[in-house]
Amino acid sequence: MLNQLKKNHFYLIETAKKLISQRFKENRHHFAAAIKAKDGKIFTGLQLKTSIAGVEICAESVALAAAAEEGVTEIEALVVVNRIGEVIAPCGRCRELFIDYCPKAEIIVPGPAGARIMTPAELLPTRASLLDARQTT
């Protein structure tokens, strides 16, 4: 897959950065996500952090749920940023969601020379190959 960012990728990054800069709250919202649907609609989400370890909800999950709520099933691209606006890699749980809900999406992740694009299968290759094997049997 191409690793170069396009204009719409930069717009998603800026959208997520703006959201976290406006809504960051210590011990509540440390990450923001932005998702672009195939129809061009943008969905955002904030991490919901709790005082109980392991009970938080990722920003990507919130944004995917917002898209699903509106009936959107075709996701083109997504990004997650931390509280200072840096692009970060999605956690393992969200990678699992991407395989199931948006397997063809372009995921913007950090790279040695800046942000780059990966697919859910590239982020979680073992899971993707297991799904492929199950579908062919």
Buried (B, 14 or more C-beta within 10 A) or exposed (E): EEEEBEEBBEBBBBBBBBBBEEBBEEEEBBBBBBBBBBEEEBBBBBBBBEEEEEEBBBBBBBBBBBBEEEEBEEBBBBBBBBBEBEBBBBBEEBBBBBBEBBEEBBBBBEEEEEBBBBBBBEBBEEBBEEBEEEEEE
